[in-house]
Amino acid sequence: MGPIQSMNAESVETLVIGGGITGACFFHVAARRGREVLLVERGDFASGTSQASGMMIWGGLLYLKNLEFKLVRKFSRSRDRLLARRPDQADVRRIVFLPLLRGGRPGWFVWAGLQLYRALSNFRRGPVLPSPCTAEELGFRGGRFARGWSYEEGFLRSSDALFCLDWLVGSGRFERALNHTLIASLTWDGQARLFHVVLRDSITGRERKVEARRVVNCAGPWADSVNKEWGVSTSTRHHHSKGVYLLLPNAGGEQALAMEMEHEGDALCWVPWGPVAMWGPTETDITHPDEGRATAEDVDFLLERLNRNSARRWTRDDILNVRVGTRPLALPPGRKVSYSLDLSRRAILEEHPEIPWSTAFGGKLSGALDFAILMHERIHGDKIRPNGFPVAPPRARPTTRENFGGMSLVDPAWCRDHEACRTLEDYLRRRTNAGQWIAHGGIGRSREHLGDLARIASILHPDDLDGAKADLDSYIQAQDDFRRSWNHG
């Protein structure tokens, strides 16, 4: 945890690359099973795709469109196990599916699909019921939608980034998880059967030598790039898709909605999350994960779809923030795809035939723990019962109301000392929701919270005024650049 301390070499059984949800869950399982494991993440934990989800723990309803019944059954069971074992992090809410009145799926067809979805999870979720509200009562145009059906789904209570972090902290070996850490060099010693690795802290520049008997690549959308950089070839690869959500003011409603759209047979969701509501996501094919940036065209598309269906008019001035992430869709050997919705979020583990290097492809929040258990069994031959795997109890996080007009947030000093919170973005975007719930990444619509940001930066960088100022300036610049990228400059 925190900065790398020295150049002393150390030996580890497994080096995990990537601190997103797949890497975090695998690290959790391996550490809990007594393995000597070290995790490295080039940014902050969960700073990639794992901070940009729709906040749902779902069973893959949309995959029924491709008749992937076995996969939906698997994801539904993973969701239900996760909900049963982590009630501190997720809960169950009803979501209303609104079918189009004309040109969409008939109401009976939607009802039948939802019943099948429930059956595939062995009826662990509640019954499919007629929507308690009409589209008009939910704030949408009644002339566009037939009366919907409601069904149960899982939702994260805090955030996807904290959900990911909790698996790392709950491993009992959080000091073995390093964020803001680059792999400066990595070589395979065939005679010693070891990987010789040099790690470099990207903030302090300090280096650390590691000898690892195995490497597990859990870099998510960047897994292919990591393999290419270190000369590892695989038959599986990723197809990348970009997803964008708008964060809009939530007028107080708690009803989550899925709305059928006239776009590639897709659906868009309205998901209340605290004081905001998420609208999206988009589904755009990209060739490389670094292309996963929000654009003015993404925002135009989502606003147009929202205004086509909403009873009120929404503009760019209503947008508090934008979430964007890259989906890593596993593409098996020989498989070709014309559009990302033709692929599911299935997870594949491929092991190199000559060196002890494993790569995780695909995956999603709902199935991350089950996939991690499967990975551990494949790599270490250690059989684990998913329902019997121990989960750490909820942890207390002290709060303060000193910033953002009295908003209750976890104490930044405590995050610094106990959660490896090293930058302003770490705190605002992933240790709290301030950077998502407050406009312009926490800066405020009129930049009214700059004083709060400066105070938090000084706490995160004690006895380092220059470091605090540099962190603050960098964060403000990044938020301004990001907002210009989707707001027509």
C-alpha positions in Angstrom: 0.0 0.0 0.0 1.3 3.4 -0.8 4.7 4.3 -2.4 7.3 1.7 -3.2 10.0 1.8 -0.6 13.2 0.2 -1.7 15.3 -1.7 -4.3 15.4 -4.8 -2.2 14.5 -7.8 -4.3 11.6 -10.0 -3.1 10.2 -13.3 -4.2 6.4 -13.8 -4.8 4.4 -16.7 -6.0 2.1 -14.7 -8.3 2.3 -11.2 -9.8 -1.1 -9.9 -10.8 -1.1 -7.1 -13.4 -4.2 -4.9 -13.1 -6.3 -3.6 -10.2 -9.7 -3.6 -11.8 -12.5 -5.9 -10.7 -11.0 -9.1 -12.2 -7.6 -8.5 -10.7 -9.0 -7.4 -7.4 -11.2 -10.5 -7.0 -8.4 -12.8 -8.1 -6.0 -11.1 -5.6 -8.7 -11.5 -2.9 -9.1 -15.2 -3.5 -5.4 -15.9 -3.8 -4.5 -14.0 -0.6 -7.3 -15.5 1.3 -6.1 -19.0 0.3 -2.6 -18.2 1.7 -0.8 -17.5 -1.6 2.0 -15.1 -1.7 0.6 -12.7 -4.3 1.5 -9.1 -5.3 -0.8 -6.9 -7.4 0.4 -3.9 -9.4 -1.8 -1.3 -11.1 -0.4 1.5 -13.3 -3.1 4.0 -12.2 -5.3 3.9 -9.2 -7.3 0.8 -8.3 -10.5 0.5 -10.4 -9.4 3.5 -12.5 -10.3 1.9 -15.8 -13.5 0.1 -16.8 -14.3 -0.8 -13.2 -15.3 2.8 -12.4 -17.6 3.3 -15.4 -20.3 0.6 -15.0 -24.1 1.1 -14.9 -24.0 0.2 -11.1 -26.0 -2.9 -11.7 -25.2 -6.5 -10.6 -27.2 -8.1 -13.3 -27.6 -11.5 -14.8 -27.2 -10.7 -18.5 -30.8 -10.1 -19.6 -29.8 -8.7 -23.0 -27.9 -11.8 -23.9 -31.2 -13.7 -24.3 -31.4 -11.9 -27.6 -28.5 -14.0 -28.8 -30.0 -17.2 -27.2 -27.1 -17.5 -24.8 -29.2 -19.3 -22.2 -26.3 -21.1 -20.6 -24.3 -17.9 -20.1 -27.4 -16.0 -18.7 -27.9 -18.9 -16.2 -24.3 -18.7 -15.2 -24.3 -14.9 -14.8 -27.7 -15.0 -12.9 -26.3 -17.5 -10.4 -23.1 -15.4 -10.0 -25.3 -12.3 -9.4 -27.4 -14.1 -6.8 -24.4 -15.6 -4.9 -22.9 -12.1 -4.8 -26.1 -10.5 -3.6 -26.4 -13.1 -0.8 -22.8 -12.9 0.3 -22.3 -9.1 0.1 -25.5 -7.4 1.4 -23.2 -4.6 2.7 -22.3 -3.7 -0.9 -25.3 -4.4 -3.0 -29.1 -4.7 -2.7 -32.0 -5.7 -4.8 -34.4 -3.2 -6.5 -37.1 -3.5 -9.1 -36.4 -2.3 -12.6 -39.2 -1.5 -15.0 -38.8 -2.5 -18.7 -40.7 -0.2 -21.0 -41.4 -1.7 -24.5 -42.0 0.6 -27.4 -45.7 1.0 -28.3 -45.1 0.8 -32.0 -42.3 -1.1 -33.8 -41.0 -2.7 -30.7 -41.4 -6.1 -29.0 -45.0 -7.0 -28.0 -45.8 -6.7 -24.3 -46.4 -10.5 -24.1 -43.0 -11.1 -25.6 -41.3 -8.9 -23.0 -43.2 -10.7 -20.3 -42.1 -14.1 -21.6 -38.5 -13.0 -21.8 -38.5 -11.7 -18.3 -40.1 -14.9 -17.0 -37.4 -16.9 -18.8 -34.8 -14.7 -17.3 -36.2 -15.4 -13.8 -36.4 -19.1 -14.5 -32.8 -19.2 -15.5 -31.8 -18.1 -12.0 -34.0 -20.8 -10.4 -36.6 -18.2 -9.4 -34.3 -16.7 -6.8 -35.5 -13.2 -7.8 -39.0 -11.9 -7.2 -41.9 -12.4 -9.7 -42.4 -10.4 -12.9 -45.2 -7.9 -12.3 -47.0 -5.3 -14.3 -45.3 -1.9 -13.9 -46.8 0.0 -10.9 -46.5 3.2 -12.9 -47.3 4.4 -16.4 -44.6 5.9 -18.6 -46.1 9.4 -17.9 -45.9 8.9 -14.2 -42.2 7.9 -14.6 -41.5 11.1 -16.5 -41.6 9.7 -20.0 -43.9 10.0 -23.0 -46.8 7.7 -22.7 -47.4 7.8 -26.5 -44.0 6.1 -27.0 -44.3 3.2 -24.6 -46.7 0.5 -23.7 -47.2 -0.3 -20.0 -44.1 -2.1 -18.8 -43.2 -5.0 -16.6 -41.1 -4.9 -13.5 -38.5 -7.4 -12.4 -35.8 -7.7 -9.7 -32.1 -6.9 -10.3 -29.1 -6.2 -8.1 -27.6 -2.7 -7.7 -24.5 -1.5 -6.0 -25.1 0.6 -3.0 -22.0 2.9 -3.0 -20.1 2.7 -6.3 -18.4 0.3 -8.6 -15.0 1.7 -7.7 -15.5 1.1 -4.0 -16.9 -2.3 -4.7 -13.6 -3.1 -6.4 -11.5 -1.6 -3.6 -13.4 -3.5 -1.0 -12.2 -6.8 -2.5 -8.6 -5.6 -2.2 -8.9 -4.3 1.3 -10.9 -7.4 2.4 -8.1 -9.7 1.2 -6.3 -9.1 4.5 -3.2 -8.3 2.4 -3.9 -4.9 1.1 -0.3 -3.9 1.7 0.5 -6.2 -1.2 -1.6 -4.2 -3.6 0.3 -1.3 -5.2 -1.4 1.4 -7.2 0.4 4.0 -9.4 3.0 1.4 -10.1 4.6 0.8 -13.6 6.4 -2.3 -14.8 9.7 -0.8 -15.8 11.1 -4.2 -17.0 10.1 -7.8 -17.1 12.1 -10.8 -18.3 11.6 -14.5 -18.2 14.5 -16.6 -16.9 13.9 -20.1 -18.3 16.7 -21.7 -16.3 15.5 -20.4 -13.0 11.8 -20.6 -14.0 11.3 -17.0 -12.7 10.1 -13.6 -14.0 12.6 -10.9 -13.1 10.5 -7.7 -12.7 11.4 -4.1 -11.9 8.5 -2.0 -10.6 8.6 1.8 -10.6 6.3 4.1 -8.5 5.0 6.6 -11.0 4.6 9.3 -8.3 7.9 9.0 -6.4 10.0 7.3 -9.1 11.3 4.7 -6.5 12.0 1.2 -7.9 11.6 -2.3 -6.5 12.8 -5.6 -7.7 10.6 -8.7 -7.7 11.0 -12.3 -8.7 7.7 -14.0 -9.5 7.1 -17.6 -10.3 3.9 -16.7 -12.3 2.2 -13.7 -13.9 -1.5 -13.3 -14.2 -2.5 -10.6 -16.6 -5.8 -9.0 -15.4 -5.4 -5.6 -17.2 -8.9 -5.7 -18.6 -9.1 -3.8 -21.9 -5.4 -3.3 -21.8 -4.6 -7.0 -21.4 -3.7 -7.4 -25.1 -1.3 -4.4 -25.0 0.4 -5.8 -21.9 0.9 -9.1 -23.6 2.3 -7.4 -26.7 4.6 -5.3 -24.7 6.2 -8.3 -23.0 6.2 -10.6 -26.0 3.3 -12.9 -25.0 1.1 -14.2 -27.7 -2.5 -15.6 -27.2 -5.1 -17.1 -29.4 -7.9 -15.2 -27.6 -8.0 -11.4 -27.9 -10.3 -8.5 -27.1 -12.9 -6.7 -29.1 -13.4 -3.3 -27.6 -16.6 -1.3 -27.1 -17.1 2.1 -25.6 -19.9 2.9 -23.2 -20.9 6.4 -22.2 -23.4 7.5 -19.5 -24.7 11.0 -18.8 -25.1 11.9 -15.1 -28.1 14.1 -14.6 -29.9 15.6 -11.6 -32.2 13.1 -10.0 -35.5 14.7 -9.0 -35.9 12.2 -6.2 -37.2 9.2 -8.0 -35.8 5.7 -7.1 -37.3 3.8 -10.0 -34.8 2.3 -12.4 -35.9 1.9 -16.0 -34.8 0.0 -19.1 -36.3 1.4 -22.3 -36.4 -0.3 -25.6 -34.7 1.8 -28.3 -34.8 1.8 -32.1 -31.0 1.3 -32.3 -29.6 -2.1 -33.1 -32.2 -3.7 -30.9 -30.6 -2.2 -27.9 -32.0 -0.7 -24.7 -31.0 2.3 -22.7 -31.3 2.6 -18.9 -32.3 5.3 -16.4 -30.6 4.4 -13.1 -31.0 6.6 -10.0 -27.8 6.7 -8.0 -28.0 9.0 -5.0 -28.6 12.6 -6.1 -27.9 11.8 -9.8 -29.4 9.5 -12.4 -27.4 7.7 -15.0 -28.7 7.7 -18.6 -27.1 5.3 -21.1 -25.0 3.6 -22.1 -23.8 4.0 -25.7 -22.4 1.0 -27.5 -19.6 2.0 -29.9 -17.0 -0.2 -31.4 -13.4 1.0 -31.0 -10.1 -0.5 -32.1 -8.1 0.3 -29.0 -9.1 1.0 -25.3 -7.2 4.3 -25.3 -9.9 5.5 -27.8 -12.5 5.1 -25.1 -13.1 8.9 -24.7 -16.4 10.6 -24.4 -17.1 12.8 -27.5 -19.7 15.5 -28.4 -21.3 12.9 -30.7 -21.8 10.5 -27.8 -23.5 13.2 -25.7 -25.6 14.3 -28.7 -26.8 10.8 -29.2 -27.8 10.3 -25.6 -29.5 13.7 -25.3 -31.4 13.0 -28.5 -32.6 9.6 -27.3 -33.5 11.1 -23.9 -35.5 14.0 -25.4 -37.2 11.7 -27.9 -38.7 9.8 -24.9 -38.7 12.2 -21.9 -41.6 14.4 -20.9 -39.2 17.3 -20.3 -36.4 18.9 -22.4 -32.8 18.1 -21.4 -29.8 20.1 -22.5 -26.1 20.1 -22.0 -26.5 22.6 -19.1 -28.3 19.8 -17.2 -25.3 17.4 -17.4 -23.4 17.2 -14.2 -20.8 14.7 -15.4 -20.1 12.1 -18.0 -18.9 8.5 -17.4 -17.1 6.6 -20.1 -15.5 3.2 -20.1 -14.2 0.5 -22.4 -15.7 -2.9 -22.4 -13.2 -5.8 -22.9 -15.2 -8.3 -24.9 -13.5 -11.7 -25.2 -13.1 -12.8 -28.8 -12.2 -16.5 -29.1 -10.0 -17.8 -31.9 -11.6 -17.7 -35.3 -14.6 -15.6 -34.1 -15.5 -12.6 -36.2 -17.9 -9.9 -35.1 -19.5 -7.1 -36.9 -20.9 -5.3 -33.9 -20.2 -5.4 -30.2 -23.7 -6.4 -29.2 -23.1 -9.7 -31.0 -20.7 -10.5 -28.2 -21.4 -11.2 -24.5 -19.4 -10.4 -21.4 -18.2 -14.0 -21.0 -14.8 -14.5 -19.3 -12.0 -16.6 -20.7 -8.7 -17.6 -19.0 -5.9 -18.5 -21.4 -2.7 -20.0 -20.2 0.5 -19.8 -22.2 1.7 -23.2 -23.2 5.4 -22.6 -22.5 5.7 -20.1 -19.6 3.6 -19.6 -16.5 1.7 -16.6 -17.8 -2.1 -16.5 -17.7 -4.4 -13.9 -19.3 -7.9 -13.0 -18.2 -10.2 -11.9 -21.1 -13.6 -10.4 -20.8 -15.6 -10.5 -17.6 -18.0 -8.2 -15.7 -18.8 -7.1 -12.2 -21.5 -9.6 -11.6 -19.3 -12.7 -12.4 -16.0 -11.4 -11.2 -15.8 -13.4 -8.0 -16.9 -16.7 -9.6 -14.4 -16.1 -12.4 -11.6 -15.4 -9.9 -12.4 -18.6 -8.1 -12.2 -20.5 -11.4 -8.9 -18.8 -12.3 -7.5 -19.8 -8.9 -8.6 -23.4 -9.4 -7.1 -23.5 -12.9 -3.8 -21.9 -11.9 -3.2 -23.4 -8.5 -5.3 -26.6 -8.6 -7.1 -25.5 -5.4 -10.7 -26.5 -5.4 -13.0 -23.9 -3.8 -16.8 -24.0 -3.1 -18.1 -20.6 -4.3 -20.8 -20.5 -1.6 -18.4 -21.3 1.1 -15.6 -18.8 0.3 -15.1 -16.5 3.2 -15.9 -12.8 2.7 -14.5 -10.1 5.0 -17.1 -8.2 7.2 -18.1 -4.6 6.3 -15.5 -2.0 7.3 -16.1 1.3 9.0 -14.9 4.4 7.2 -14.9 7.6 9.3 -16.6 10.5 7.7 -16.4 14.3 7.7 -18.7 17.1 6.6 -16.0 19.8 6.2 -16.3 20.1 2.4 -18.8 20.6 -0.4 -21.4 22.3 1.7 -21.6 19.7 4.4 -21.8 16.6 2.2 -20.9 13.5 4.3 -17.7 12.0 2.8 -15.1 9.6 4.1 -12.2 11.4 5.8 -9.5 12.1 3.2 -6.7 11.7 5.8 -8.1 8.2 6.7 -8.2 7.4 2.9 -4.6 8.5 2.6 -3.4 6.3 5.5 -5.6 3.3 5.1 -6.8 3.1 1.4 -3.7 4.1 -0.6 -5.4 7.3 -1.7 -2.6 9.3 -3.2 -4.1 11.9 -5.5 -7.1 14.2 -5.6 -8.6 12.1 -8.4 -8.2 9.0 -6.3 -10.3 10.6 -3.6 -12.9 12.5 -5.6 -13.5 9.8 -8.2 -13.0 6.5 -6.4 -12.8 6.8 -2.6 -16.0 9.0 -2.7 -18.6 9.9 -5.2 -18.0 13.7 -5.0 -16.4 13.7 -8.4 -19.5 12.1 -9.9 -22.3 13.6 -7.9 -21.0 17.2 -8.0 -20.8 19.0 -11.3 -17.6 19.2 -13.3 -15.8 16.5 -11.4 -16.4 18.1 -8.0 -15.2 21.6 -9.1 -18.8 22.8 -9.3 -20.8 24.5 -12.1 -19.3 27.9 -11.2 -16.1 26.5 -9.8 -17.4 27.2 -6.3 -15.6 24.2 -4.8 -12.0 25.0 -5.7 -11.3 25.8 -2.0 -12.6 22.4 -1.0 -10.3 20.7 -3.6 -7.3 22.7 -2.4 -8.0 21.7 1.2 -8.3 18.0 0.3 -5.1 18.1 -1.8 -3.2 19.6 1.2 -4.4 16.7 3.3 -3.4 14.1 0.8 0.1 15.7 0.4 1.0 16.7 4.0 4.3 18.6 4.3 4.4 19.0 0.5 2.9 22.3 -0.6 4.3 22.0 -4.1 3.0 18.4 -4.5 -0.5 19.5 -3.3 -0.6 22.4 -5.7 0.7 20.3 -8.6 -2.0 17.7 -7.9 -4.7 20.3 -7.7 -3.6 22.0 -10.9 -3.4 18.7 -12.7 -6.8 17.6 -11.6 -8.5 20.9 -12.6 -6.8 20.8 -16.0 -7.8 17.2 -16.6 -11.5 18.0 -15.7 -11.5 21.1 -17.9 -10.0 19.1 -20.9 -12.5 16.3 -20.3 -15.5 18.6 -20.3 -14.4 20.4 -23.4 -14.0 17.0 -25.2 -17.8 16.3 -25.0 -19.2 19.8 -24.7 -18.3 21.2 -28.2 -15.3 23.1 -26.7 
